[in-house]
Amino acid sequence: MGKGRVIFTREMLVSTMSDRWSAEEIDRAAELLAKGGGRFPSGTRGLPGQFVKEVQRERLLAGMLKAVAERSYGAVTVQDALDRSGISRPTFYENFTNKEECFLIALDGSMRRLSNRVRTAASEGGKGWRERLRMGLAELLRFAAAEPDTARALIVEARAAGSAALLRREQLLDRFAEWISSAAREELPDPPSSITAAGVVGGIETVLYTHVNQGETELLSLLPSLMYFAVLPYGGREAAAEELRVAAVA
């Protein structure tokens, strides 16, 4: 995670803005940002003014995540986010009150994108709860590998960024635990209590913390072991062992 300016790719624009703007506008923005080394050129851009403002805001959020990932939340400053986003200080304060607000909004957006990706992947995983869990967990690992700055902010730095960030982190873990518990209740005749799902999610998060904190990005290889751990209290050793084999080729 070397220091440098965040270059918004088309994929990043799609993931953050496709619900509000057209593919043509996103393509044009990606082209201009690539040519400008991460900045929009001055003068005519052929884009709506509000769209440009929203892109600038997303760049600030991405710059904050990158700065926090590189320096830690406690050490990072607004200037660090400006350096990595290529945005001016006045524009920052047009959007955010301070560093904390910017980081919390970046967390909210990242958690929303992660939740949507995991939910979508799980819904495409078939009818069995284990298959849905496997597909969702694999997508979580892909997300963390593809966006290491975001993963570090969510998994590592949110723990040290104050009570508001901690609350968001706990709410995200609770949502994942409720999803696992609900899926198991739908299919198993006598599922364990919801506390079991909370323990599973907590264990998965602890493993991810260790690997992300060490800067590792080859995370999909964790899937078989994590699936074994997740399935064991619900299906027993035989089902967990089967997941070791199935997830290894997923």
C-alpha positions in Angstrom: 0.0 0.0 0.0 2.4 2.6 -1.1 1.8 6.3 -0.7 0.3 7.9 -3.8 -2.8 9.4 -5.3 -6.0 7.4 -5.6 -6.8 6.9 -9.2 -10.5 6.3 -9.6 -11.1 3.5 -12.1 -14.3 2.9 -13.9 -14.9 -0.1 -11.6 -14.6 2.2 -8.6 -17.0 4.7 -10.1 -19.5 2.0 -10.9 -19.4 0.6 -7.4 -20.0 4.0 -5.8 -22.1 5.9 -8.3 -23.9 3.7 -10.8 -27.1 4.0 -8.9 -27.3 7.7 -9.6 -25.5 8.3 -12.9 -25.4 6.8 -16.4 -22.8 4.5 -17.8 -21.8 7.1 -20.3 -21.1 9.7 -17.6 -19.1 7.2 -15.6 -17.1 6.2 -18.7 -16.3 9.9 -19.4 -15.3 10.6 -15.9 -13.0 7.5 -15.8 -11.4 8.6 -19.0 -10.7 12.2 -17.7 -9.4 11.0 -14.4 -7.0 8.6 -16.0 -5.7 11.2 -18.4 -5.3 13.7 -15.5 -3.4 11.5 -13.2 -6.3 11.3 -10.8 -7.7 14.9 -11.3 -10.3 16.4 -13.5 -8.8 18.8 -16.0 -9.9 22.5 -15.7 -12.3 23.9 -18.2 -15.0 22.0 -20.2 -15.4 18.4 -19.1 -18.7 17.4 -20.7 -20.1 16.3 -17.4 -22.9 17.6 -15.2 -21.6 19.9 -12.4 -23.3 17.8 -9.7 -21.8 14.6 -11.0 -18.3 16.2 -10.8 -19.0 17.3 -7.2 -20.0 13.8 -6.3 -16.9 12.3 -7.9 -14.8 14.8 -5.9 -16.5 13.7 -2.7 -15.9 10.0 -3.5 -12.3 10.7 -4.2 -11.9 12.4 -0.8 -13.5 9.4 0.9 -11.2 7.0 -1.0 -8.2 9.3 -0.1 -9.2 9.1 3.6 -9.4 5.3 3.5 -6.0 5.1 1.8 -4.4 7.5 4.2 -5.8 5.7 7.2 -4.7 2.3 5.8 -1.1 3.7 5.4 -0.7 5.8 8.5 -3.4 4.5 11.0 -6.5 6.5 12.0 -4.8 8.1 15.0 -1.9 9.5 13.0 -3.7 10.5 9.8 -4.6 14.2 9.1 -6.9 15.9 6.7 -3.8 16.9 4.7 -3.0 13.2 4.2 -6.4 12.6 2.7 -6.0 15.7 0.5 -2.6 14.5 -0.7 -4.0 11.1 -1.7 -7.2 12.4 -3.3 -5.8 15.4 -5.2 -8.6 17.5 -3.8 -8.3 21.0 -2.3 -8.8 21.8 1.4 -11.8 24.1 0.7 -13.5 21.3 -1.2 -12.9 19.0 1.8 -14.6 21.4 4.2 -17.5 21.9 1.8 -18.2 18.2 2.2 -17.1 17.2 5.7 -16.7 18.9 9.1 -13.5 17.1 10.1 -11.5 14.0 9.7 -13.8 11.9 11.8 -16.9 12.7 9.8 -15.1 11.9 6.5 -13.8 8.6 7.9 -17.2 7.6 9.3 -19.0 8.4 6.0 -16.3 6.4 4.1 -16.9 3.5 6.5 -20.7 3.7 5.9 -20.2 3.5 2.1 -17.7 0.7 2.3 -19.9 -1.4 4.6 -22.9 -0.8 2.4 -20.9 -1.9 -0.7 -19.5 -5.0 1.1 -23.0 -6.0 2.4 -24.5 -5.7 -1.0 -21.8 -7.7 -2.7 -22.0 -10.5 -0.1 -25.8 -10.6 -0.2 -25.8 -10.7 -4.0 -23.2 -13.5 -4.1 -25.1 -15.5 -1.5 -28.4 -15.2 -3.3 -26.7 -16.7 -6.4 -25.4 -19.7 -4.4 -28.3 -22.0 -4.7 -30.8 -23.2 -2.2 -28.6 -24.8 0.4 -27.6 -22.6 3.3 -24.0 -24.0 3.3 -23.6 -23.1 -0.4 -25.0 -19.6 0.2 -22.7 -19.1 3.1 -19.7 -20.3 1.0 -20.5 -18.0 -1.9 -21.0 -15.0 0.4 -17.8 -15.7 2.4 -15.8 -16.1 -0.8 -17.1 -12.7 -2.0 -16.1 -11.2 1.3 -12.6 -12.5 0.9 -12.4 -11.3 -2.7 -13.6 -7.8 -1.6 -10.9 -7.6 1.1 -8.2 -8.8 -1.4 -9.3 -6.4 -4.1 -9.6 -3.4 -1.8 -6.9 -3.7 0.8 -7.2 -0.1 2.0 -10.9 -0.5 2.5 -10.5 -3.9 4.2 -7.9 -2.4 6.6 -10.2 0.5 7.5 -13.1 -1.8 8.2 -11.3 -4.6 9.9 -8.4 -3.0 11.6 -8.6 0.8 11.9 -12.3 0.9 12.9 -11.4 -0.6 16.2 -9.2 2.4 17.1 -11.3 5.2 15.6 -13.6 5.9 18.5 -17.1 4.9 19.7 -19.0 5.8 16.5 -16.7 3.7 14.3 -16.8 0.8 16.8 -20.6 0.9 16.8 -20.7 0.7 13.0 -18.3 -2.3 13.1 -20.4 -4.1 15.7 -23.6 -3.4 13.6 -22.0 -4.9 10.5 -20.9 -8.0 12.4 -24.4 -8.3 13.9 -25.9 -8.2 10.4 -23.7 -11.0 9.2 -24.5 -13.1 12.3 -28.2 -12.6 11.8 -27.9 -13.6 8.2 -26.1 -16.9 9.1 -28.5 -17.6 11.9 -31.6 -17.0 9.7 -30.3 -19.1 6.9 -29.6 -22.0 9.3 -33.0 -21.8 11.0 -34.7 -22.0 7.6 -33.1 -25.4 6.8 -31.9 -27.1 9.9 -34.4 -29.0 12.2 -32.8 -28.0 15.4 -30.3 -25.1 14.8 -28.1 -23.7 17.6 -29.0 -20.4 19.2 -28.2 -17.1 17.6 -25.2 -16.8 19.9 -23.5 -19.5 17.8 -23.7 -17.3 14.7 -22.2 -14.4 16.6 -19.3 -16.6 17.7 -18.8 -17.8 14.1 -18.7 -14.2 12.8 -16.4 -13.1 15.6 -14.0 -15.9 14.8 -14.0 -15.2 11.1 -13.4 -11.5 11.8 -10.5 -12.3 14.1 -8.8 -14.4 11.4 -9.3 -11.7 8.9 -7.9 -9.1 11.3 -4.7 -11.1 11.7 -4.1 -11.4 7.9 -5.2 -7.9 6.9 -3.1 -6.4 9.7 -0.1 -8.2 8.3 -0.8 -6.7 4.8 -1.7 -10.0 3.2 -3.9 -10.0 0.2 -4.0 -13.7 -0.9 -7.1 -14.2 1.2 -9.3 -16.6 -0.8 -7.1 -19.5 0.3 -8.6 -19.0 3.8 -12.1 -20.1 2.5 -11.8 -23.9 3.3 -10.7 -23.3 6.9 -13.2 -20.6 7.5 -16.0 -22.7 6.1 -15.0 -25.7 8.3 -15.1 -23.4 11.3 -18.5 -21.9 10.3 -20.2 -25.2 9.5 -18.9 -27.3 12.4 -21.3 -26.0 15.1 -24.3 -26.4 12.7 -23.6 -29.6 10.8 -20.9 -31.4 12.8 -17.5 -32.8 11.8 -18.7 -34.7 8.7 -20.4 -31.6 7.2 -17.5 -29.4 8.1 -15.0 -31.8 6.6 -17.0 -31.9 3.4 -16.8 -28.1 3.3 -13.0 -28.4 3.5 -13.0 -30.3 0.2 -15.7 -28.3 -1.5 -14.4 -24.9 -0.6 -10.9 -25.8 -1.7 -12.1 -25.9 -5.3 -14.6 -23.1 -5.1 
